[in-house]
Amino acid sequence: MNIFRLAGDMTHLFSVLVLLLKIHTIKSCAGISLKTQELYAIVFTTRYLDLFTTYISLYNTIMKLIFLGSSISIVWYMRHHKVVRRSYDKDQDTFRHYLLMLPCLLLALLINEKFTFLEVMWAFSLYLEAVAILPQLVLLQRTRNIDNLTGQYVLLLGAYRALYVLNWIYRYFTEENYVHWITWVSGIVQTLLYADFFYYYFQSWKNNVKLQLPA
Amino acid sequence: PKDQAAKDEL
């Protein structure tokens, strides 16, 4: 495992921790899109079906279980916890996320590495992950005040994606037969979706003003 | 094997 991959996994882990911190200690999910969180829960459930079929490493298994468990518990908290759910911006979080799932499924049926159930689900999870952040970005744009933890959460997620792109470049040049078009294209699309947010985040950081996205 | 390589990522 190279440094970019490890750093990518760690920023992903931190992003989840930041979100759990917000939910557990502040008992708030204000500014967090339940739609995006539901999509992530589906992404990890469909991608990590290979937990039952393939053993890669202890690290791999533990990380998969963490991402599965945390994404499902975040959805549970936002929907059912009696305090946390009251802070959910339901009226602002109106992105029709289920409409993203059908095109991703069709694409996965058409473009996959092998036409088997696990491979189609794996491709589906990659396509869906690429667009899963959209409801969150729309919600950020609508929310007047973006609090620090929410901003950091999205920043860490974006950093995780960018580091994965560096990891692929590194692996391409150092490993033989390392070519994965499906992962790369959907991963690059996903990273580009963060570009706009990055721009405004660093502007606000540089000028030392509160993060606000233009309407 | 080729199939395995992508699956070692999260």
gemmi code that builds the backbone of each chain (N, CA, C; Angstrom):
import gemmi

chains = {
    "A": [
        ("MET", (0.843, -1.199, 0.000), (0.000, 0.000, 0.000), (0.882, 1.254, 0.000)),
        ("ASN", (0.571, 2.169, -0.909), (1.382, 3.385, -1.006), (0.834, 4.491, -0.088)),
        ("ILE", (1.629, 5.560, 0.021), (1.314, 6.628, 0.972), (0.024, 7.372, 0.601)),
        ("PHE", (-0.241, 7.493, -0.715), (-1.449, 8.217, -1.150), (-2.705, 7.447, -0.769)),
        ("ARG", (-2.625, 6.129, -0.968), (-3.755, 5.270, -0.628), (-4.030, 5.325, 0.887)),
        ("LEU", (-2.967, 5.211, 1.673), (-3.132, 5.236, 3.132), (-3.679, 6.592, 3.584)),
        ("ALA", (-3.094, 7.667, 3.037), (-3.563, 9.008, 3.405), (-5.019, 9.201, 2.969)),
        ("GLY", (-5.379, 8.635, 1.803), (-6.757, 8.718, 1.325), (-7.713, 8.007, 2.272)),
        ("ASP", (-7.361, 6.792, 2.666), (-8.205, 6.047, 3.598), (-8.334, 6.771, 4.932)),
        ("MET", (-7.227, 7.378, 5.374), (-7.257, 8.058, 6.670), (-8.129, 9.326, 6.609)),
        ("THR", (-8.035, 10.087, 5.517), (-8.912, 11.263, 5.415), (-10.376, 10.825, 5.331)),
        ("HIS", (-10.620, 9.699, 4.655), (-11.988, 9.180, 4.605), (-12.481, 8.833, 6.015)),
        ("LEU", (-11.590, 8.175, 6.752), (-11.917, 7.799, 8.125), (-12.168, 9.045, 8.983)),
        ("PHE", (-11.314, 10.062, 8.819), (-11.486, 11.302, 9.584), (-12.801, 11.999, 9.237)),
        ("SER", (-13.157, 11.956, 7.951), (-14.407, 12.607, 7.556), (-15.588, 11.971, 8.295)),
        ("VAL", (-15.556, 10.634, 8.384), (-16.618, 9.930, 9.097), (-16.586, 10.284, 10.585)),
        ("LEU", (-15.368, 10.375, 11.148), (-15.242, 10.711, 12.567), (-15.772, 12.119, 12.858)),
        ("VAL", (-15.467, 13.062, 11.953), (-15.958, 14.431, 12.122), (-17.484, 14.440, 12.155)),
        ("LEU", (-18.064, 13.672, 11.255), (-19.527, 13.620, 11.187), (-20.120, 12.964, 12.442)),
        ("LEU", (-19.489, 11.878, 12.882), (-19.975, 11.201, 14.091), (-19.808, 12.096, 15.322)),
        ("LEU", (-18.711, 12.854, 15.331), (-18.467, 13.794, 16.435), (-19.588, 14.819, 16.511)),
        ("LYS", (-19.934, 15.358, 15.358), (-21.011, 16.350, 15.285), (-22.318, 15.735, 15.794)),
        ("ILE", (-22.597, 14.514, 15.359), (-23.858, 13.875, 15.726), (-23.875, 13.450, 17.192)),
        ("HIS", (-22.767, 12.873, 17.668), (-22.743, 12.340, 19.032), (-22.595, 13.401, 20.103)),
        ("THR", (-21.692, 14.364, 19.880), (-21.427, 15.301, 20.964), (-22.295, 16.547, 20.880)),
        ("ILE", (-22.499, 17.061, 19.669), (-23.323, 18.264, 19.556), (-24.796, 17.884, 19.378)),
        ("LYS", (-25.033, 16.613, 19.100), (-26.382, 16.097, 18.862), (-27.085, 16.872, 17.759)),
        ("SER", (-26.298, 17.187, 16.719), (-26.870, 17.938, 15.615), (-26.427, 17.363, 14.279)),
        ("CYS", (-27.329, 17.377, 13.315), (-26.959, 16.993, 11.960), (-27.317, 18.125, 11.001)),
        ("ALA", (-27.381, 19.346, 11.537), (-27.707, 20.510, 10.713), (-26.707, 20.638, 9.568)),
        ("GLY", (-27.207, 20.884, 8.373), (-26.327, 21.061, 7.220), (-25.884, 19.768, 6.572)),
        ("ILE", (-26.224, 18.624, 7.174), (-25.842, 17.330, 6.597), (-27.016, 16.768, 5.800)),
        ("SER", (-26.719, 16.315, 4.595), (-27.776, 15.781, 3.732), (-28.032, 14.303, 4.027)),
        ("LEU", (-29.249, 13.999, 4.469), (-29.621, 12.599, 4.686), (-29.608, 11.828, 3.366)),
        ("LYS", (-29.940, 12.535, 2.283), (-29.955, 11.893, 0.960), (-28.561, 11.359, 0.615)),
        ("THR", (-27.553, 12.195, 0.812), (-26.177, 11.759, 0.553), (-25.803, 10.603, 1.479)),
        ("GLN", (-26.165, 10.697, 2.743), (-25.816, 9.632, 3.686), (-26.489, 8.318, 3.320)),
        ("GLU", (-27.731, 8.392, 2.849), (-28.424, 7.166, 2.419), (-27.729, 6.566, 1.199)),
        ("LEU", (-27.311, 7.437, 0.282), (-26.603, 6.932, -0.904), (-25.293, 6.255, -0.505)),
        ("TYR", (-24.560, 6.844, 0.448), (-23.317, 6.218, 0.903), (-23.585, 4.861, 1.549)),
        ("ALA", (-24.654, 4.755, 2.321), (-24.983, 3.468, 2.941), (-25.229, 2.418, 1.846)),
        ("ILE", (-25.905, 2.821, 0.771), (-26.154, 1.891, -0.346), (-24.846, 1.583, -1.082)),
        ("VAL", (-24.024, 2.614, -1.274), (-22.730, 2.441, -1.951), (-21.894, 1.374, -1.233)),
        ("PHE", (-21.758, 1.507, 0.081), (-20.892, 0.573, 0.808), (-21.524, -0.815, 0.909)),
        ("THR", (-22.842, -0.875, 1.040), (-23.492, -2.183, 1.106), (-23.301, -2.952, -0.199)),
        ("THR", (-23.439, -2.262, -1.334), (-23.316, -2.970, -2.614), (-21.850, -3.250, -2.970)),
        ("ARG", (-20.941, -2.388, -2.526), (-19.531, -2.609, -2.889), (-18.881, -3.689, -2.042)),
        ("TYR", (-19.241, -3.750, -0.770), (-18.529, -4.653, 0.138), (-19.199, -6.018, 0.275)),
        ("LEU", (-20.022, -6.391, -0.718), (-20.592, -7.741, -0.729), (-19.487, -8.794, -0.777)),
        ("ASP", (-18.307, -8.378, -1.274), (-17.194, -9.325, -1.361), (-16.590, -9.665, 0.002)),
        ("LEU", (-17.086, -9.010, 1.062), (-16.677, -9.401, 2.419), (-16.948, -10.884, 2.656)),
        ("PHE", (-18.008, -11.367, 2.013), (-18.405, -12.770, 2.220), (-17.652, -13.733, 1.310)),
        ("THR", (-17.055, -13.208, 0.233), (-16.455, -14.115, -0.743), (-14.927, -14.050, -0.810)),
        ("THR", (-14.359, -12.842, -0.551), (-12.918, -12.689, -0.757), (-12.269, -12.082, 0.479)),
        ("TYR", (-11.192, -12.697, 0.934), (-10.426, -12.099, 2.020), (-9.189, -11.450, 1.436)),
        ("ILE", (-8.986, -10.155, 1.730), (-7.825, -9.452, 1.192), (-6.786, -9.207, 2.280)),
        ("SER", (-7.199, -8.544, 3.347), (-6.308, -8.346, 4.489), (-7.150, -7.953, 5.692)),
        ("LEU", (-6.549, -8.013, 6.853), (-7.281, -7.639, 8.067), (-7.637, -6.155, 8.006)),
        ("TYR", (-6.664, -5.344, 7.522), (-6.885, -3.909, 7.352), (-8.110, -3.658, 6.484)),
        ("ASN", (-8.139, -4.346, 5.343), (-9.224, -4.189, 4.386), (-10.578, -4.544, 5.008)),
        ("THR", (-10.623, -5.678, 5.702), (-11.875, -6.119, 6.312), (-12.352, -5.139, 7.382)),
        ("ILE", (-11.416, -4.697, 8.239), (-11.800, -3.789, 9.326), (-12.316, -2.462, 8.771)),
        ("MET", (-11.600, -1.911, 7.780), (-12.028, -0.646, 7.195), (-13.406, -0.774, 6.552)),
        ("LYS", (-13.629, -1.878, 5.855), (-14.941, -2.086, 5.232), (-16.045, -2.117, 6.285)),
        ("LEU", (-15.772, -2.823, 7.385), (-16.783, -2.908, 8.436), (-17.034, -1.525, 9.064)),
        ("ILE", (-15.958, -0.727, 9.210), (-16.116, 0.613, 9.759), (-16.994, 1.472, 8.844)),
        ("PHE", (-16.698, 1.449, 7.543), (-17.465, 2.295, 6.623), (-18.916, 1.827, 6.502)),
        ("LEU", (-19.120, 0.513, 6.528), (-20.487, -0.009, 6.504), (-21.248, 0.402, 7.761)),
        ("GLY", (-20.645, 0.126, 8.908), (-21.302, 0.394, 10.187), (-21.568, 1.870, 10.395)),
        ("SER", (-20.567, 2.712, 10.086), (-20.749, 4.143, 10.337), (-21.795, 4.730, 9.394)),
        ("SER", (-21.788, 4.337, 8.125), (-22.751, 4.942, 7.207), (-24.175, 4.541, 7.580)),
        ("ILE", (-24.368, 3.296, 7.977), (-25.711, 2.860, 8.357), (-26.138, 3.529, 9.668)),
        ("SER", (-25.210, 3.670, 10.612), (-25.612, 4.274, 11.886), (-25.880, 5.777, 11.737)),
        ("ILE", (-25.164, 6.450, 10.826), (-25.436, 7.874, 10.596), (-26.856, 8.053, 10.053)),
        ("VAL", (-27.233, 7.198, 9.105), (-28.600, 7.263, 8.569), (-29.606, 7.013, 9.684)),
        ("TRP", (-29.312, 6.026, 10.536), (-30.231, 5.723, 11.639), (-30.388, 6.924, 12.561)),
        ("TYR", (-29.269, 7.548, 12.937), (-29.308, 8.712, 13.824), (-30.143, 9.842, 13.218)),
        ("MET", (-29.901, 10.115, 11.936), (-30.586, 11.244, 11.306), (-32.086, 10.998, 11.165)),
        ("ARG", (-32.444, 9.722, 11.000), (-33.859, 9.403, 10.829), (-34.578, 9.187, 12.160)),
        ("HIS", (-33.916, 8.545, 13.128), (-34.649, 8.050, 14.290), (-34.250, 8.611, 15.650)),
        ("HIS", (-33.041, 9.151, 15.778), (-32.649, 9.628, 17.102), (-33.505, 10.826, 17.496)),
        ("LYS", (-34.055, 10.789, 18.717), (-35.090, 11.771, 19.037), (-34.576, 13.211, 19.108)),
        ("VAL", (-33.308, 13.415, 19.414), (-32.756, 14.773, 19.433), (-32.138, 15.125, 18.073)),
        ("VAL", (-31.287, 14.239, 17.583), (-30.543, 14.530, 16.355), (-31.478, 14.817, 15.180)),
        ("ARG", (-32.531, 14.033, 15.046), (-33.388, 14.169, 13.855), (-34.084, 15.527, 13.790)),
        ("ARG", (-34.226, 16.192, 14.937), (-34.887, 17.500, 14.940), (-34.040, 18.580, 14.271)),
        ("SER", (-32.710, 18.360, 14.224), (-31.839, 19.369, 13.617), (-31.676, 19.153, 12.109)),
        ("TYR", (-32.300, 18.120, 11.592), (-32.160, 17.814, 10.161), (-32.924, 18.836, 9.301)),
        ("ASP", (-32.221, 19.407, 8.321), (-32.827, 20.424, 7.442), (-33.678, 19.765, 6.361)),
        ("LYS", (-34.789, 19.205, 6.801), (-35.611, 18.408, 5.896), (-36.126, 19.210, 4.695)),
        ("ASP", (-36.556, 20.434, 4.956), (-37.170, 21.225, 3.882), (-36.159, 21.686, 2.838)),
        ("GLN", (-34.889, 21.752, 3.238), (-33.851, 22.195, 2.297), (-33.256, 21.014, 1.527)),
        ("ASP", (-33.322, 19.840, 2.143), (-32.665, 18.651, 1.580), (-33.648, 17.922, 0.659)),
        ("THR", (-33.891, 18.534, -0.512), (-34.980, 18.031, -1.347), (-34.507, 17.318, -2.600)),
        ("PHE", (-33.228, 17.088, -2.723), (-32.693, 16.413, -3.909), (-33.334, 15.033, -4.061)),
        ("ARG", (-33.829, 14.742, -5.258), (-34.495, 13.439, -5.438), (-33.450, 12.373, -5.761)),
        ("HIS", (-32.841, 11.896, -4.676), (-31.659, 11.043, -4.823), (-31.959, 9.687, -5.453)),
        ("TYR", (-33.182, 9.190, -5.278), (-33.477, 7.879, -5.852), (-33.424, 7.934, -7.382)),
        ("LEU", (-33.593, 9.142, -7.943), (-33.503, 9.274, -9.396), (-32.081, 9.033, -9.912)),
        ("LEU", (-31.097, 9.153, -9.005), (-29.708, 8.892, -9.410), (-29.434, 7.394, -9.528)),
        ("MET", (-30.240, 6.601, -8.795), (-29.912, 5.177, -8.685), (-30.198, 4.387, -9.953)),
        ("LEU", (-31.304, 4.701, -10.624), (-31.662, 3.936, -11.821), (-30.622, 4.078, -12.935)),
        ("PRO", (-30.226, 5.308, -13.306), (-29.176, 5.422, -14.335), (-27.880, 4.712, -13.942)),
        ("CYS", (-27.522, 4.767, -12.657), (-26.300, 4.086, -12.208), (-26.429, 2.576, -12.378)),
        ("LEU", (-27.612, 2.056, -12.076), (-27.833, 0.613, -12.211), (-27.784, 0.197, -13.685)),
        ("LEU", (-28.423, 0.991, -14.545), (-28.402, 0.687, -15.980), (-26.973, 0.718, -16.515)),
        ("LEU", (-26.227, 1.744, -16.090), (-24.839, 1.867, -16.528), (-24.011, 0.671, -16.056)),
        ("ALA", (-24.284, 0.231, -14.819), (-23.546, -0.909, -14.270), (-23.872, -2.195, -15.032)),
        ("LEU", (-25.135, -2.314, -15.497), (-25.510, -3.492, -16.274), (-24.829, -3.486, -17.641)),
        ("LEU", (-24.597, -2.274, -18.161), (-23.971, -2.152, -19.481), (-22.445, -2.200, -19.400)),
        ("ILE", (-21.889, -1.450, -18.441), (-20.430, -1.350, -18.336), (-19.961, -1.930, -17.011)),
        ("ASN", (-19.328, -3.092, -17.081), (-18.799, -3.761, -15.880), (-17.617, -4.604, -16.304)),
        ("GLU", (-16.847, -5.059, -15.343), (-15.670, -5.858, -15.704), (-16.048, -7.294, -16.067)),
        ("LYS", (-17.159, -7.746, -15.507), (-17.660, -9.081, -15.827), (-19.154, -9.087, -15.520)),
        ("PHE", (-19.947, -9.783, -16.303), (-21.386, -9.743, -16.070), (-21.810, -10.784, -15.038)),
        ("THR", (-21.415, -10.502, -13.782), (-21.861, -11.350, -12.673), (-22.514, -10.440, -11.647)),
        ("PHE", (-23.268, -11.008, -10.727), (-23.980, -10.194, -9.738), (-23.022, -9.294, -8.954)),
        ("LEU", (-21.946, -9.892, -8.430), (-21.004, -9.114, -7.620), (-20.335, -7.996, -8.421)),
        ("GLU", (-19.964, -8.292, -9.663), (-19.281, -7.292, -10.492), (-20.227, -6.158, -10.884)),
        ("VAL", (-21.475, -6.487, -11.182), (-22.444, -5.443, -11.528), (-22.719, -4.568, -10.304)),
        ("MET", (-22.849, -5.181, -9.137), (-23.059, -4.411, -7.912), (-21.847, -3.524, -7.603)),
        ("TRP", (-20.662, -4.057, -7.880), (-19.434, -3.315, -7.633), (-19.368, -2.081, -8.546)),
        ("ALA", (-19.674, -2.279, -9.835), (-19.680, -1.151, -10.772), (-20.766, -0.148, -10.369)),
        ("PHE", (-21.944, -0.645, -10.002), (-23.040, 0.221, -9.557), (-22.590, 1.095, -8.381)),
        ("SER", (-21.888, 0.499, -7.415), (-21.457, 1.255, -6.237), (-20.474, 2.361, -6.620)),
        ("LEU", (-19.642, 2.098, -7.625), (-18.683, 3.127, -8.051), (-19.390, 4.278, -8.753)),
        ("TYR", (-20.349, 3.951, -9.626), (-21.090, 5.006, -10.326), (-21.908, 5.825, -9.331)),
        ("LEU", (-22.522, 5.124, -8.386), (-23.355, 5.835, -7.420), (-22.511, 6.702, -6.485)),
        ("GLU", (-21.338, 6.209, -6.093), (-20.480, 7.001, -5.218), (-20.053, 8.300, -5.904)),
        ("ALA", (-19.844, 8.203, -7.239), (-19.404, 9.386, -7.982), (-20.388, 10.533, -7.843)),
        ("VAL", (-21.684, 10.221, -7.770), (-22.691, 11.292, -7.725), (-23.346, 11.453, -6.352)),
        ("ALA", (-22.948, 10.618, -5.394), (-23.617, 10.613, -4.088), (-23.459, 11.928, -3.327)),
        ("ILE", (-22.417, 12.704, -3.639), (-22.175, 13.942, -2.912), (-23.110, 15.069, -3.383)),
        ("LEU", (-23.744, 14.901, -4.531), (-24.559, 15.979, -5.101), (-25.628, 16.536, -4.153)),
        ("PRO", (-26.456, 15.700, -3.505), (-27.439, 16.274, -2.578), (-26.775, 17.113, -1.477)),
        ("GLN", (-25.591, 16.670, -1.009), (-24.874, 17.417, 0.038), (-24.400, 18.768, -0.484)),
        ("LEU", (-23.893, 18.804, -1.704), (-23.414, 20.072, -2.264), (-24.575, 21.034, -2.499)),
        ("VAL", (-25.714, 20.500, -2.943), (-26.895, 21.339, -3.141), (-27.364, 21.903, -1.800)),
        ("LEU", (-27.364, 21.045, -0.775), (-27.787, 21.512, 0.555), (-26.843, 22.591, 1.095)),
        ("LEU", (-25.530, 22.409, 0.891), (-24.556, 23.417, 1.342), (-24.835, 24.763, 0.702)),
        ("GLN", (-25.179, 24.702, -0.581), (-25.411, 25.943, -1.303), (-26.661, 26.650, -0.791)),
        ("ARG", (-27.631, 25.869, -0.333), (-28.876, 26.462, 0.156), (-28.768, 26.944, 1.588)),
        ("THR", (-27.888, 26.301, 2.370), (-27.783, 26.657, 3.782), (-27.016, 27.968, 3.907)),
        ("ARG", (-27.578, 28.900, 4.608), (-26.915, 30.196, 4.765), (-25.595, 30.060, 5.515)),
        ("ASN", (-25.674, 29.457, 6.688), (-24.465, 29.332, 7.503), (-23.944, 27.910, 7.503)),
        ("ILE", (-22.773, 27.738, 6.925), (-22.143, 26.431, 6.933), (-21.239, 26.372, 8.165)),
        ("ASP", (-21.541, 25.477, 9.104), (-20.696, 25.438, 10.305), (-19.372, 24.752, 9.991)),
        ("ASN", (-18.407, 24.948, 10.867), (-17.046, 24.453, 10.626), (-16.992, 22.947, 10.401)),
        ("LEU", (-17.717, 22.194, 11.250), (-17.638, 20.736, 11.132), (-18.187, 20.257, 9.792)),
        ("THR", (-19.269, 20.866, 9.327), (-19.836, 20.466, 8.042), (-18.860, 20.782, 6.908)),
        ("GLY", (-18.266, 21.978, 6.965), (-17.272, 22.356, 5.964), (-16.095, 21.405, 5.970)),
        ("GLN", (-15.611, 21.062, 7.183), (-14.475, 20.143, 7.288), (-14.840, 18.740, 6.788)),
        ("TYR", (-16.045, 18.326, 7.068), (-16.505, 17.012, 6.608), (-16.406, 16.916, 5.080)),
        ("VAL", (-16.952, 17.918, 4.387), (-16.934, 17.885, 2.918), (-15.503, 18.037, 2.401)),
        ("LEU", (-14.705, 18.870, 3.069), (-13.306, 19.043, 2.665), (-12.534, 17.721, 2.769)),
        ("LEU", (-12.728, 17.012, 3.879), (-12.037, 15.730, 4.074), (-12.477, 14.700, 3.037)),
        ("LEU", (-13.773, 14.673, 2.728), (-14.260, 13.742, 1.706), (-13.617, 14.043, 0.355)),
        ("GLY", (-13.529, 15.327, 0.032), (-12.917, 15.729, -1.230), (-11.438, 15.379, -1.264)),
        ("ALA", (-10.753, 15.578, -0.139), (-9.325, 15.255, -0.045), (-9.112, 13.753, -0.236)),
        ("TYR", (-10.001, 12.967, 0.355), (-9.947, 11.502, 0.217), (-10.015, 11.111, -1.250)),
        ("ARG", (-10.935, 11.730, -2.002), (-11.065, 11.400, -3.419), (-9.825, 11.821, -4.201)),
        ("ALA", (-9.309, 13.022, -3.908), (-8.133, 13.517, -4.627), (-6.929, 12.614, -4.361)),
        ("LEU", (-6.774, 12.149, -3.112), (-5.659, 11.266, -2.779), (-5.783, 9.915, -3.483)),
        ("TYR", (-7.013, 9.457, -3.663), (-7.196, 8.203, -4.389), (-6.758, 8.334, -5.841)),
        ("VAL", (-6.987, 9.506, -6.442), (-6.536, 9.721, -7.819), (-5.003, 9.636, -7.873)),
        ("LEU", (-4.328, 10.257, -6.907), (-2.862, 10.171, -6.843), (-2.410, 8.722, -6.654)),
        ("ASN", (-3.156, 7.978, -5.838), (-2.867, 6.562, -5.607), (-2.948, 5.755, -6.902)),
        ("TRP", (-3.938, 6.047, -7.750), (-4.070, 5.324, -9.020), (-2.912, 5.657, -9.952)),
        ("ILE", (-2.540, 6.930, -9.980), (-1.411, 7.327, -10.834), (-0.150, 6.599, -10.379)),
        ("TYR", (0.066, 6.594, -9.068), (1.234, 5.916, -8.509), (1.221, 4.429, -8.850)),
        ("ARG", (0.082, 3.782, -8.653), (-0.010, 2.342, -8.918), (0.159, 2.028, -10.396)),
        ("TYR", (-0.371, 2.918, -11.235), (-0.252, 2.690, -12.681), (1.207, 2.621, -13.095)),
        ("PHE", (2.031, 3.482, -12.498), (3.441, 3.514, -12.886), (4.307, 2.498, -12.139)),
        ("THR", (3.819, 1.962, -11.036), (4.662, 1.056, -10.251), (4.205, -0.399, -10.317)),
        ("GLU", (2.967, -0.661, -10.742), (2.482, -2.043, -10.777), (2.222, -2.478, -12.208)),
        ("GLU", (2.494, -3.720, -12.472), (2.205, -4.253, -13.795), (0.724, -4.580, -13.900)),
        ("ASN", (0.161, -4.407, -15.075), (-1.239, -4.754, -15.348), (-2.222, -4.056, -14.416)),
        ("TYR", (-1.859, -2.874, -13.954), (-2.816, -2.156, -13.103), (-3.574, -1.129, -13.944)),
        ("VAL", (-4.701, -1.572, -14.493), (-5.533, -0.703, -15.336), (-6.990, -0.922, -14.932)),
        ("HIS", (-7.636, 0.123, -14.459), (-9.036, -0.023, -14.027), (-9.866, 1.162, -14.459)),
        ("TRP", (-10.359, 1.095, -15.681), (-11.060, 2.246, -16.258), (-12.302, 2.642, -15.489)),
        ("ILE", (-13.075, 1.653, -15.048), (-14.343, 1.955, -14.361), (-14.062, 2.755, -13.090)),
        ("THR", (-13.104, 2.280, -12.301), (-12.751, 2.970, -11.058), (-12.219, 4.369, -11.349)),
        ("TRP", (-11.345, 4.469, -12.360), (-10.692, 5.742, -12.631), (-11.671, 6.803, -13.117)),
        ("VAL", (-12.462, 6.431, -14.128), (-13.358, 7.441, -14.709), (-14.379, 7.913, -13.670)),
        ("SER", (-15.009, 6.961, -12.959), (-16.005, 7.391, -11.975), (-15.335, 8.148, -10.830)),
        ("GLY", (-14.114, 7.762, -10.472), (-13.389, 8.462, -9.412), (-13.003, 9.878, -9.802)),
        ("ILE", (-12.620, 10.063, -11.054), (-12.228, 11.403, -11.506), (-13.466, 12.304, -11.605)),
        ("VAL", (-14.561, 11.751, -12.107), (-15.816, 12.521, -12.145), (-16.167, 12.983, -10.734)),
        ("GLN", (-16.069, 12.051, -9.794), (-16.394, 12.367, -8.408), (-15.509, 13.486, -7.857)),
        ("THR", (-14.215, 13.386, -8.135), (-13.291, 14.394, -7.615), (-13.585, 15.771, -8.206)),
        ("LEU", (-13.939, 15.796, -9.501), (-14.230, 17.073, -10.148), (-15.443, 17.766, -9.519)),
        ("LEU", (-16.390, 16.975, -9.018), (-17.573, 17.567, -8.398), (-17.208, 18.409, -7.168)),
        ("TYR", (-16.068, 18.105, -6.562), (-15.636, 18.837, -5.375), (-14.874, 20.119, -5.716)),
        ("ALA", (-14.464, 20.250, -6.980), (-13.557, 21.338, -7.350), (-14.113, 22.708, -6.956)),
        ("ASP", (-15.389, 22.916, -7.260), (-16.051, 24.176, -6.967), (-16.044, 24.469, -5.454)),
        ("PHE", (-16.394, 23.429, -4.687), (-16.406, 23.581, -3.231), (-15.012, 23.924, -2.706)),
        ("PHE", (-13.996, 23.204, -3.204), (-12.613, 23.478, -2.803), (-12.265, 24.943, -3.018)),
        ("TYR", (-12.628, 25.426, -4.187), (-12.305, 26.806, -4.545), (-12.848, 27.781, -3.487)),
        ("TYR", (-14.120, 27.643, -3.150), (-14.721, 28.573, -2.189), (-14.219, 28.340, -0.769)),
        ("TYR", (-13.918, 27.058, -0.466), (-13.403, 26.760, 0.870), (-12.065, 27.465, 1.088)),
        ("PHE", (-11.151, 27.361, 0.109), (-9.827, 27.953, 0.281), (-9.865, 29.470, 0.193)),
        ("GLN", (-10.806, 29.991, -0.590), (-10.989, 31.448, -0.619), (-11.365, 31.961, 0.772)),
        ("SER", (-12.329, 31.283, 1.394), (-12.808, 31.724, 2.707), (-11.716, 31.552, 3.763)),
        ("TRP", (-10.899, 30.508, 3.579), (-9.816, 30.238, 4.527), (-8.722, 31.302, 4.376)),
        ("LYS", (-8.390, 31.614, 3.121), (-7.338, 32.585, 2.832), (-7.725, 33.977, 3.347)),
        ("ASN", (-8.989, 34.327, 3.120), (-9.449, 35.659, 3.525), (-9.951, 35.676, 4.966)),
        ("ASN", (-9.888, 34.489, 5.585), (-10.287, 34.382, 6.982), (-11.725, 34.845, 7.221)),
        ("VAL", (-12.617, 34.474, 6.311), (-14.043, 34.773, 6.499), (-14.834, 33.471, 6.525)),
        ("LYS", (-16.051, 33.547, 7.009), (-16.887, 32.367, 7.126), (-17.254, 31.832, 5.735)),
        ("LEU", (-17.240, 30.495, 5.626), (-17.520, 29.883, 4.329), (-18.976, 30.114, 3.920)),
        ("GLN", (-19.142, 30.707, 2.734), (-20.484, 30.849, 2.164), (-20.401, 30.575, 0.680)),
        ("LEU", (-21.292, 29.721, 0.189), (-21.270, 29.426, -1.236), (-22.241, 30.364, -1.950)),
        ("PRO", (-21.903, 30.786, -3.165), (-22.810, 31.683, -3.888), (-24.095, 30.951, -4.257)),
        ("ALA", (-25.205, 31.677, -4.274), (-26.494, 31.047, -4.579), (-26.575, 30.682, -6.058)),
    ],
    "B": [
        ("PRO", (-4.123, -11.812, -9.807), (-5.040, -11.763, -10.954), (-5.668, -10.375, -11.116)),
        ("LYS", (-6.095, -10.070, -12.327), (-6.586, -8.742, -12.670), (-7.799, -8.332, -11.812)),
        ("ASP", (-8.755, -9.255, -11.646), (-9.981, -8.931, -10.903), (-9.696, -8.519, -9.473)),
        ("GLN", (-8.700, -9.135, -8.908), (-8.388, -8.928, -7.499), (-7.860, -7.521, -7.218)),
        ("ALA", (-7.090, -6.979, -8.195), (-6.338, -5.766, -7.945), (-7.203, -4.569, -7.546)),
        ("ALA", (-8.308, -4.367, -8.236), (-9.147, -3.213, -7.917), (-9.843, -3.409, -6.589)),
        ("LYS", (-10.103, -4.637, -6.249), (-10.904, -4.933, -5.061), (-10.109, -4.785, -3.774)),
        ("ASP", (-8.809, -4.538, -3.888), (-8.055, -4.319, -2.655), (-8.157, -2.857, -2.222)),
        ("GLU", (-8.886, -2.053, -3.010), (-9.115, -0.666, -2.604), (-10.486, -0.550, -1.948)),
        ("LEU", (-10.643, 0.529, -1.173), (-11.923, 0.707, -0.484), (-12.780, 1.690, -1.250)),
    ],
}
model = gemmi.Model(1)
for chain_id, residues in chains.items():
    chain = gemmi.Chain(chain_id)
    for i, (resn, *xyz) in enumerate(residues, 1):
        res = gemmi.Residue()
        res.name, res.seqid = resn, gemmi.SeqId(i, " ")
        for name, pos in zip(("N", "CA", "C"), xyz):
            atom = gemmi.Atom()
            atom.name, atom.element = name, gemmi.Element(name[0])
            atom.pos, atom.b_iso = gemmi.Position(*pos), 0.0
            res.add_atom(atom)
        chain.add_residue(res)
    model.add_chain(chain)
structure = gemmi.Structure()
structure.add_model(model)
structure.setup_entities()
